[in-house]
Amino acid sequence: MQISKILQTGLVCIALSILSAAGAQAQEKSNTTTLSGRITSAEDEAVPAGPPVAYATVGLKGTGYGAVCNAEGEFSFKAPPGSYTLQVSYVGFKTYEAPLKLAAGNNAPLKIELQKAKMDLDEVTIVGKNQTQQLKEAGFNVNAIETKAYQNTTANLNQVLDQTSGIRVRQSGGLGSNMNFSINGLSGNAVKYFVDGVPIEAMGGVMTLNNIPVNLAKSIEVYKGVVPIDFGADAMGGVVNVVTNSGVRNYLDASFGTGSFNTQQAAVSSQYSDNSTGFLVKANGFLNYSKNNYIMRDVEIYDPALKKYVLRDHRRFHDQYFSALGMVEAGFVNKKWADLFLIGGSYSKQNNDIQTGTTQNILYGGAERQADSYSVSVKYKKDNLFIKNLNANLFSSFSKNNFSIIDTTYRQYFWDGSYNVTNRAEISGGARSIRHYARPTNTARANLSYRLSDAHAFSINYQLNAFSNDVYDELNSNTASKDYITKQIIGFAYQQSLFNDRLSNTPFLKYYGIKLKTSLDVNNSYYSPYMVGDIANANGFQSNWAYGIASRFRITENTGIKASYEYTYRLQEPDELLGNGYTVMPNFDLKPENSNNYNLGFYLGNGSQRHRFFFEGSGFIRNAKDYIQPFFREALGITQYQNTASVSIKGIEGEVRYSFDQLLNFSINASYQNAVNKTVKDGNKEITYGFKLPNRPWIFGNAAANIGKNDLFGKGTRIQFGWSFQYIHWFYLTWSDFGDPSHKSVIPSQSIHNLLLTYSFKDSRYNVSLECRNPTNGLAYDNFKLQKPGRAFFLKLRVFLTKQS
Amino acid sequence: MKQNIIKLLSGLTFLAIAAAFLSACKDDNGTDPKVDTSKDMFWLYSRIGEYPDQADLIAEVTREDIEDPAFTFTLKGNGAEVQQKITYGQVLKDGYYYCVSKDQRFGKYKIKNGQLIAEMEVPYTRLYNSFSFAWKNDHTLVIFGPDGNGDKLVYSEINTNTLDMKNGELAIPAFPAGYDRVRTQEAVYRDGKIFLGYQVYNSTAYNVQPGLRVLVLDASTYQAEKTITDSRSDNFGDGNGGRFQSGILKDKSGNIYVSASPGYNSGNTTSYLLRINSGATEFDPSYEGFKSSSIKLSGIWDLGNGKAILRTDDSALGTGGSTFVCEHNVFELSTGKKTKLDIPAGDSGSQMNVAVDQENGKAYIMTNASRSVNNNIYIYSISAETVTKGMIIPPGYNWLLRLDYIGSN
């Protein structure tokens, strides 16, 4: 209720701001002359004239005359003729000042190059404004995290994201363990993942946020609830987009880390380009290994002498994890026929032991998961294709992802590593199985955008995702199934920029088409009593329309209000619609999940070149319906997916950052989410209607501080000490109001610290880091109270070599 | 001006966040209706929420409350969370639940003061559940089921005072052509013998071998003395062991009454109540206490006076296609006379919903007939043969899974 009011108040503010801006525009004086020009960066010599500096501030010092550049670095404003000092400033660049005589009549357009200010690797937590601001200008509610601050840590991307507002990554254990990513309370299949705008599945199924080393990413964007059409995704909760280095610098970034629990991690990211021919080759790879043999505290183990279970500490003994990926892309940039043309391929592999079930009392000692995948892809980008301002971005790929669950051990394991021989497989409780899943996937994307003028632009995005789901059991040929599913998502967007770009609106429309083809024998008498819906839908086509708008109003140069809305879908997965031909029955009438998502936020920044302050706050509402959930018919021993639950999530979140020169920076964020059950069945409310959903963190926050000194141990050196902290408030495992409060299962509050000491020399070419995670050895849990690692130490060596081509 | 806007906005936002946090941090003040466990006690097992937020709770309810038509049952501040440890289908005796737990143990549990208490537990994986069981005596429980491969039947004989076990395998007739799996149904002990129903099926097409099969075991050696077969049905009692309903009744004379209803994917359509007479090891061919091809016999509870509560499921009574729309009847075992009780028909989800206290002459019938209006517990007086309304159960429970009479706890 309060958040609804906040949202309403925000919308009124935006309306008032629009009126005031319109009024100001009408009062422009007539005795002025126009000054225009373009601001570029001098940082990258490979690009003639350098890339534009979007949204730099241009002004006549000591006067109120000035403007903010557009996305192309262009500016134009009016001022009376006279002598002035022209000042151009932008975060990350040295402020430019030069005398300027403004004559009456026409003045020639100016071309100004800004020199990049020296930045430290660990200086900025959030992407510098030249990237975030572009994201914000469209009004979408987005977290954009620059990974520089983490480059010397052994963190994976999920650990980086876990430290930002509104996001919870729930990982069940150590390196490579299962994770569930939640954006503003929506999680699971409602969140989709991309790398440079390409679905992560297209890169091979092994690549996930819990194994991509931070060094492979330049930044990470998280769109919350309202998603631009460019992603072509049925992402009801939001999108995570990993942005890799896209410049044409030559560089090599190689790192190796080692530490507790026999953990080793290596990563290489490199690029070579030849300016004269435009040839470009990129090679990336990583390798992760860990035994994950951390100590489990106070786990239950049976003592035959005492004839009862007792609590003891034991190391994990069957949780080894290995993953590796190699990826190469080669092609050309800055050619007449293409701004970028790359052909790429990747191969990845993963093996991991499975130590526990959903609770730590359920132990496995032989079960494994194995996976491998490969992919080939083509990327093409061209601006001003055929006509000026028509830009094209095309992508196509084929990937094949295979994974297997091996459950062949007839043993019951205990935490001390001992076991009893049993008469059933340890995971399924049934017969031995080696279950294989193969998912060949074709992905294609075409994105066209056309800028009619500075104020109006249009874009269209088409995404095709076609895959088959091929499942069989090596030891039981009766359980095979093969289904095909094709998803086509088309998006249309119109970008409007008014009042000198103070107000931007992006309304959009999305079309979702889904086509199915099942191998299921619908005439089999086994299925027929339990099939739900029209069998014709088994091989049918479904379509849905979604829509939304994202708006932003800039109050001052660094202050603005954002509001966005989307009615959105999460499409059905093949096994949800068609079952698995074995234990999951089809439901041909299953509808996609849908949600009305609202965001309202504001941001403000302030400061000089030495002091910088930034604040961001937002509120959100998610009204999700027709949640697809498995319904287990225990009497029959089968499962069927149904559109059952509805949920309303309201929340607020905020983040503050401050930095002083290159000596100190500090950030803190906090999130509050209230997810309430709104499920109504056949017109009747569930007994839990209106109650807070269980087993979800609802208050959490992070803080981080870094202090560092340049040139302390010689020129080009830097030493830095960093501290970060995460707090997750306690939450109930089950429904909060039900059950005896003195014995309810609670996931306790968790306070986890991390410490990092980094020494860099030769201008950050060489870096040595010592990291201590969880130094207080505090207990950390996942959602089912599975224990996560305690205190751990890591050493990381990193070399970063770069050279302009 | 700009500074003022910044200060104002940041101040307001911090206030909003702080207010939200403070309100959120307040501890929940749920009502705490502590139950007086010195009184006669019932355990009410319910399931709420949808997966993955489904939760199972067992609440303690006193006889005084359960018989009070003005008392409204609530789980607010009341009930033990059990879903991480056990699932319904547990064996009840003398105030304890016995079952194979979800974390691979066999345990002896009770509910006390809003908590599931494990009195004793031992590691256990020989059987996946304890749905098929028989009591050899007050301290010896035998549980049956298939092994992991599903092609053998095994058992565990458990001393419930110590949880010491004796394990073994049962000899069953060879699978006929086209069948490769076996599972168990209900079991009952009588005079040194255990009658164990079992079913043979095909692991590909899931069709079951037609007919009902009962192993007659020597309860000392676990050797099968004979196999009873009958072509009228596929199920010996509840088809899933005793998990969902009580499907077998042994009267004081030693007659065994068996609900034999159409099973899952069996092809049969008729429900019967069959009888194995005292001392016999065959069904009495002259006895069909209940027979219907339209109404399914789903449960039978002994009233101790030659009568039983008979639960019948009639999908024609319901709306929305539910096949579990139940009625309750008083049934004379010898004559087959059936008298419908004045209890609302309909079922929005209930299983083992009858608890009988023979000593005090009452049967307690829990209904979950409606999702929109209040449901009740109904109390049937065995001597007066009357039904009175008891405790109110509000609508909205996904499942009311069990009602168990415990006595003094």
Interface residues (C-beta under 8 A of the other chain):
Chain A: Q2 I6 Y302 K307 K308 Y309 T359 N361 I362 L363 Y410 Q412 F414 N420 T422 N423 R424 A425 G429 G430 A431 R432 N476 N478 N524 S525 Y526 P529 I555 T556 T559 F602 L604 N606 F615 G617 Y627 Q629 P630 F631 F632 E634 A635 L636 T644 A645 I652 G654 V656 A670 Y672 N674 N677 T679 K681 D682 G683 N684 K685 E686 I687 T688 Y689 L693 P694 N695 W698 I699 H729 L733 T734 W735 S736 D737 F738 G739 D740 P741 S742 H743 K744 S745
Chain B: K2 Q3 I5 I6 L9 S10 T13 F14 A16 I17 A20 F21 A24 C25 D28 G30 D32 I48 G49 E50 Y51 P52 D53 A55 L57 L75 K76 G77 N78 G79 A80 E81 Q83 Q84 K102 D103 Q104 R105 N113 G114 Q115 M120 E121 V122 P123 T125 R126 Y128 D147 G148 N149 G150 K152 V154 T162 L163 S203 T204 A205 Y206 N207 N240 R243 F244 Y264 N265 G320 R371 S372 P394 P395 G396 Y397 N398
